[in-house]
Amino acid sequence: MIGWFFLILAIGFEVAAATFMKLSDGLTRFWPSVWMAICYILCFLAMIKSLEYLQIGVVYAIWAGVGTAAIAFIGVWLFGDTMPWVKICGIALIILGVAMIHMGGTHTPEDLARIKADHHVSDEASADTASLPEA
């Protein structure tokens, strides 16, 4: 679950960075350019963290696909971009592709073993604290 949290953060920062890129007017406006750089740094830090829990192919495909779809809608909403039926169909295919990738599994066997071991350790820790006498 934590891997998905970091992936969602990475997507959010990437979408914000791309939006600030547009607002920077070719990097000629200072603050949008600064915010773009900050958001890209935060995006990649979150993405790196998500890779500790999820497969790289899954992370990159979902990051790119959801980010592309989100930016397309933000382009329409904030910048007056067009949304013809061909673009709508393309975005629908991206969403379908992301869903198919998710259904194909997101963890390697090593990831699942590590996650299971982490949960086992946390279960033991909570069992140990549950047996402590109350003050």
Backbone as CSV, one residue per row, in Angstrom:
resi,resn,N_x,N_y,N_z,CA_x,CA_y,CA_z,C_x,C_y,C_z
1,MET,0.814,-1.193,0.000,0.000,0.000,0.000,0.861,1.262,0.000
2,ILE,1.981,1.228,0.702,2.843,2.410,0.770,3.446,2.723,-0.600
3,GLY,3.707,1.670,-1.386,4.227,1.893,-2.735,3.241,2.676,-3.586
4,TRP,1.958,2.357,-3.452,0.929,3.082,-4.196,0.825,4.526,-3.728
5,PHE,0.981,4.752,-2.423,0.958,6.112,-1.882,2.053,6.950,-2.529
6,PHE,3.271,6.409,-2.577,4.377,7.154,-3.175,4.183,7.332,-4.681
7,LEU,3.594,6.351,-5.345,3.328,6.491,-6.775,2.303,7.596,-7.027
8,ILE,1.266,7.664,-6.209,0.269,8.733,-6.352,0.917,10.091,-6.113
9,LEU,1.802,10.174,-5.111,2.533,11.427,-4.880,3.374,11.793,-6.101
10,ALA,4.073,10.814,-6.654,4.917,11.066,-7.824,4.085,11.594,-8.988
11,ILE,2.928,10.994,-9.214,2.045,11.446,-10.298,1.574,12.871,-10.030
12,GLY,1.169,13.135,-8.812,0.710,14.488,-8.467,1.788,15.535,-8.679
13,PHE,3.012,15.238,-8.231,4.114,16.188,-8.424,4.466,16.350,-9.901
14,GLU,4.379,15.256,-10.662,4.693,15.338,-12.093,3.662,16.189,-12.822
15,VAL,2.399,16.012,-12.483,1.332,16.795,-13.103,1.493,18.273,-12.734
16,ALA,1.803,18.540,-11.469,2.041,19.927,-11.047,3.244,20.510,-11.782
17,ALA,4.317,19.732,-11.915,5.519,20.209,-12.606,5.227,20.545,-14.065
18,ALA,4.483,19.685,-14.740,4.146,19.943,-16.145,3.264,21.183,-16.273
19,THR,2.370,21.378,-15.311,1.518,22.564,-15.322,2.363,23.817,-15.120
20,PHE,3.287,23.767,-14.164,4.187,24.908,-13.954,5.093,25.139,-15.162
21,MET,5.440,24.060,-15.871,6.245,24.213,-17.078,5.505,25.078,-18.101
22,LYS,4.225,24.807,-18.276,3.405,25.612,-19.186,3.322,27.048,-18.686
23,LEU,3.110,27.209,-17.385,2.990,28.543,-16.800,4.304,29.324,-16.832
24,SER,5.425,28.627,-16.950,6.735,29.299,-16.952,7.010,30.042,-18.251
25,ASP,6.186,29.799,-19.270,6.338,30.482,-20.567,7.759,30.318,-21.114
26,GLY,8.138,29.055,-21.275,9.471,28.756,-21.823,10.591,29.081,-20.851
27,LEU,10.331,28.903,-19.568,11.276,29.197,-18.487,11.642,30.684,-18.403
28,THR,10.770,31.540,-18.881,11.030,32.982,-18.819,10.408,33.628,-17.579
29,ARG,9.528,32.898,-16.885,8.923,33.409,-15.651,9.554,32.676,-14.477
30,PHE,10.100,33.445,-13.542,10.931,32.891,-12.476,10.197,31.896,-11.574
31,TRP,9.128,32.304,-10.898,8.491,31.442,-9.902,7.870,30.179,-10.486
32,PRO,7.175,30.263,-11.605,6.706,28.991,-12.179,7.862,28.054,-12.549
33,SER,8.984,28.617,-12.982,10.152,27.796,-13.317,10.734,27.139,-12.074
34,VAL,10.799,27.895,-10.975,11.302,27.336,-9.708,10.383,26.226,-9.223
35,TRP,9.073,26.474,-9.235,8.112,25.463,-8.778,8.141,24.222,-9.662
36,MET,8.373,24.422,-10.956,8.497,23.281,-11.857,9.666,22.398,-11.422
37,ALA,10.820,23.006,-11.168,12.003,22.240,-10.766,11.775,21.526,-9.435
38,ILE,11.185,22.220,-8.481,10.911,21.612,-7.174,9.970,20.421,-7.324
39,CYS,8.920,20.602,-8.106,7.944,19.508,-8.285,8.565,18.312,-8.986
40,TYR,9.443,18.549,-9.972,10.091,17.413,-10.633,11.023,16.671,-9.674
41,ILE,11.744,17.400,-8.843,12.617,16.744,-7.857,11.775,15.891,-6.903
42,LEU,10.692,16.471,-6.373,9.817,15.730,-5.468,9.161,14.534,-6.172
43,CYS,8.820,14.722,-7.440,8.231,13.639,-8.232,9.177,12.447,-8.292
44,PHE,10.424,12.697,-8.639,11.352,11.583,-8.795,11.745,10.973,-7.455
45,LEU,11.787,11.769,-6.391,12.038,11.192,-5.072,10.901,10.246,-4.666
46,ALA,9.669,10.666,-4.894,8.519,9.802,-4.581,8.517,8.565,-5.474
47,MET,8.870,8.737,-6.734,8.897,7.600,-7.657,9.965,6.588,-7.227
48,ILE,11.131,7.090,-6.831,12.197,6.204,-6.350,11.718,5.406,-5.142
49,LYS,11.017,6.071,-4.240,10.500,5.392,-3.044,9.455,4.337,-3.425
50,SER,8.609,4.639,-4.413,7.593,3.662,-4.833,8.237,2.413,-5.421
51,LEU,9.419,2.567,-6.008,10.108,1.422,-6.608,10.629,0.433,-5.570
52,GLU,10.644,0.832,-4.305,11.015,-0.113,-3.251,9.916,-1.152,-3.048
53,TYR,8.704,-0.860,-3.518,7.552,-1.723,-3.259,6.895,-2.275,-4.518
54,LEU,7.049,-1.599,-5.646,6.350,-1.981,-6.872,7.347,-2.213,-7.995
55,GLN,6.932,-2.989,-8.984,7.790,-3.271,-10.136,7.987,-2.020,-10.987
56,ILE,9.170,-1.892,-11.562,9.504,-0.695,-12.324,8.597,-0.525,-13.548
57,GLY,8.269,-1.613,-14.227,7.396,-1.514,-15.398,6.011,-1.010,-15.032
58,VAL,5.513,-1.461,-13.903,4.203,-1.028,-13.421,4.257,0.443,-13.021
59,VAL,5.272,0.804,-12.238,5.401,2.190,-11.772,5.492,3.141,-12.951
60,TYR,6.376,2.844,-13.884,6.581,3.773,-14.990,5.350,3.865,-15.895
61,ALA,4.729,2.735,-16.174,3.551,2.752,-17.050,2.405,3.539,-16.421
62,ILE,2.153,3.300,-15.141,1.060,4.013,-14.473,1.394,5.482,-14.314
63,TRP,2.615,5.789,-13.934,3.067,7.180,-13.789,2.889,7.938,-15.108
64,ALA,3.368,7.363,-16.184,3.282,8.032,-17.482,1.841,8.101,-17.980
65,GLY,1.101,7.014,-17.851,-0.265,6.984,-18.365,-1.211,7.901,-17.619
66,VAL,-1.218,7.800,-16.304,-2.111,8.643,-15.512,-1.688,10.102,-15.614
67,GLY,-0.382,10.345,-15.602,0.114,11.718,-15.760,-0.296,12.322,-17.093
68,THR,-0.195,11.552,-18.164,-0.587,12.024,-19.494,-2.072,12.353,-19.539
69,ALA,-2.895,11.460,-19.001,-4.339,11.707,-18.991,-4.676,12.932,-18.151
70,ALA,-4.061,13.058,-16.993,-4.334,14.210,-16.122,-3.921,15.516,-16.784
71,ILE,-2.766,15.529,-17.416,-2.300,16.752,-18.084,-3.207,17.100,-19.260
72,ALA,-3.711,16.106,-19.969,-4.632,16.385,-21.077,-5.880,17.104,-20.559
73,PHE,-6.417,16.624,-19.443,-7.609,17.272,-18.872,-7.284,18.654,-18.299
74,ILE,-6.132,18.800,-17.672,-5.729,20.113,-17.156,-5.515,21.089,-18.306
75,GLY,-4.982,20.596,-19.405,-4.811,21.449,-20.584,-6.126,22.019,-21.072
76,VAL,-7.152,21.198,-21.074,-8.487,21.658,-21.480,-9.038,22.640,-20.452
77,TRP,-8.938,22.265,-19.194,-9.533,23.033,-18.111,-8.858,24.394,-17.902
78,LEU,-7.510,24.410,-17.862,-6.796,25.651,-17.544,-6.295,26.434,-18.751
79,PHE,-5.975,25.744,-19.832,-5.278,26.407,-20.926,-6.066,26.435,-22.234
80,GLY,-7.292,25.933,-22.212,-8.132,25.993,-23.401,-7.727,25.040,-24.516
81,ASP,-7.005,23.970,-24.165,-6.655,22.968,-25.180,-7.943,22.307,-25.688
82,THR,-7.879,21.747,-26.856,-9.043,21.073,-27.431,-9.082,19.617,-26.958
83,MET,-10.288,19.037,-27.019,-10.460,17.634,-26.624,-11.364,16.948,-27.652
84,PRO,-10.822,16.720,-28.865,-11.632,16.011,-29.873,-11.797,14.544,-29.481
85,TRP,-12.699,13.865,-30.170,-13.016,12.480,-29.831,-11.797,11.575,-29.937
86,VAL,-10.865,11.867,-30.829,-9.666,11.031,-30.970,-8.831,11.101,-29.694
87,LYS,-8.718,12.299,-29.120,-7.964,12.462,-27.880,-8.689,11.747,-26.726
88,ILE,-9.993,11.850,-26.690,-10.779,11.169,-25.651,-10.580,9.658,-25.751
89,CYS,-10.614,9.118,-26.962,-10.396,7.672,-27.158,-8.982,7.275,-26.722
90,GLY,-8.011,8.105,-27.036,-6.633,7.819,-26.625,-6.495,7.775,-25.118
91,ILE,-7.121,8.725,-24.440,-7.072,8.747,-22.976,-7.787,7.524,-22.410
92,ALA,-8.896,7.141,-23.006,-9.613,5.938,-22.561,-8.722,4.706,-22.715
93,LEU,-7.976,4.627,-23.801,-7.064,3.496,-23.995,-5.937,3.511,-22.962
94,ILE,-5.456,4.695,-22.612,-4.427,4.797,-21.567,-4.979,4.253,-20.259
95,ILE,-6.175,4.676,-19.893,-6.793,4.224,-18.642,-7.011,2.712,-18.677
96,LEU,-7.470,2.191,-19.805,-7.649,0.745,-19.955,-6.305,0.027,-19.800
97,GLY,-5.265,0.565,-20.405,-3.937,-0.029,-20.288,-3.428,-0.042,-18.862
98,VAL,-3.643,1.044,-18.142,-3.235,1.111,-16.736,-3.977,0.052,-15.925
99,ALA,-5.274,-0.090,-16.177,-6.061,-1.104,-15.463,-5.545,-2.508,-15.773
100,MET,-5.197,-2.770,-17.024,-4.691,-4.090,-17.397,-3.342,-4.380,-16.740
101,ILE,-2.488,-3.373,-16.667,-1.195,-3.547,-15.999,-1.409,-3.881,-14.534
102,HIS,-2.333,-3.174,-13.910,-2.625,-3.414,-12.495,-3.146,-4.834,-12.282
103,MET,-3.995,-5.304,-13.171,-4.543,-6.660,-13.042,-3.469,-7.717,-13.249
104,GLY,-2.400,-7.366,-13.946,-1.324,-8.316,-14.196,-0.414,-8.530,-13.002
105,GLY,-0.644,-7.812,-11.925,0.191,-7.953,-10.723,1.190,-6.821,-10.652
106,THR,1.438,-6.389,-9.437,2.316,-5.235,-9.261,3.541,-5.530,-8.419
107,HIS,3.603,-6.709,-7.813,4.713,-7.052,-6.941,5.471,-8.245,-7.502
108,THR,6.791,-8.224,-7.333,7.598,-9.391,-7.661,7.493,-10.377,-6.505
109,PRO,7.847,-11.642,-6.715,7.829,-12.604,-5.600,8.715,-12.141,-4.435
110,GLU,9.842,-11.500,-4.753,10.722,-10.999,-3.704,10.029,-9.895,-2.910
111,ASP,9.298,-9.024,-3.626,8.556,-7.956,-2.959,7.522,-8.541,-2.005
112,LEU,6.787,-9.535,-2.477,5.745,-10.143,-1.649,6.342,-10.785,-0.399
113,ALA,7.493,-11.441,-0.551,8.144,-12.061,0.605,8.592,-10.997,1.596
114,ARG,9.143,-9.889,1.100,9.591,-8.808,1.977,8.404,-8.161,2.690
115,ILE,7.326,-7.936,1.961,6.131,-7.328,2.557,5.561,-8.249,3.639
116,LYS,5.513,-9.556,3.325,5.005,-10.519,4.304,5.886,-10.530,5.545
117,ALA,7.206,-10.482,5.350,8.129,-10.466,6.490,7.961,-9.180,7.295
118,ASP,7.779,-8.051,6.630,7.564,-6.778,7.328,6.300,-6.832,8.168
119,HIS,5.232,-7.391,7.616,3.978,-7.497,8.354,4.119,-8.464,9.527
120,HIS,4.889,-9.532,9.320,5.100,-10.508,10.385,5.829,-9.855,11.557
121,VAL,6.848,-9.048,11.250,7.601,-8.352,12.286,6.696,-7.363,13.011
122,SER,5.882,-6.605,12.273,5.001,-5.633,12.921,3.911,-6.336,13.732
123,ASP,3.440,-7.500,13.284,2.459,-8.257,14.052,3.057,-8.740,15.368
124,GLU,4.321,-9.209,15.321,4.988,-9.654,16.541,5.179,-8.486,17.499
125,ALA,5.552,-7.333,16.963,5.770,-6.151,17.806,4.463,-5.726,18.491
126,SER,3.369,-5.742,17.745,2.097,-5.348,18.350,1.640,-6.395,19.357
127,ALA,1.948,-7.662,19.132,1.593,-8.707,20.084,2.411,-8.548,21.370
128,ASP,3.686,-8.158,21.215,4.544,-7.935,22.379,4.030,-6.780,23.212
129,THR,3.630,-5.697,22.575,3.132,-4.532,23.323,1.761,-4.804,23.913
130,ALA,0.993,-5.679,23.296,-0.347,-6.002,23.817,-0.257,-6.782,25.106
131,SER,0.835,-7.506,25.305,0.968,-8.320,26.515,1.585,-7.543,27.668
132,LEU,1.978,-6.289,27.455,2.566,-5.483,28.527,1.481,-5.101,29.532
133,PRO,1.830,-5.083,30.802,0.840,-4.658,31.798,0.550,-3.181,31.669
134,GLU,-0.674,-2.840,31.956,-1.060,-1.433,31.883,-0.559,-0.703,33.114
135,ALA,-0.237,0.580,32.955,0.299,1.389,34.061,-0.796,1.918,34.940
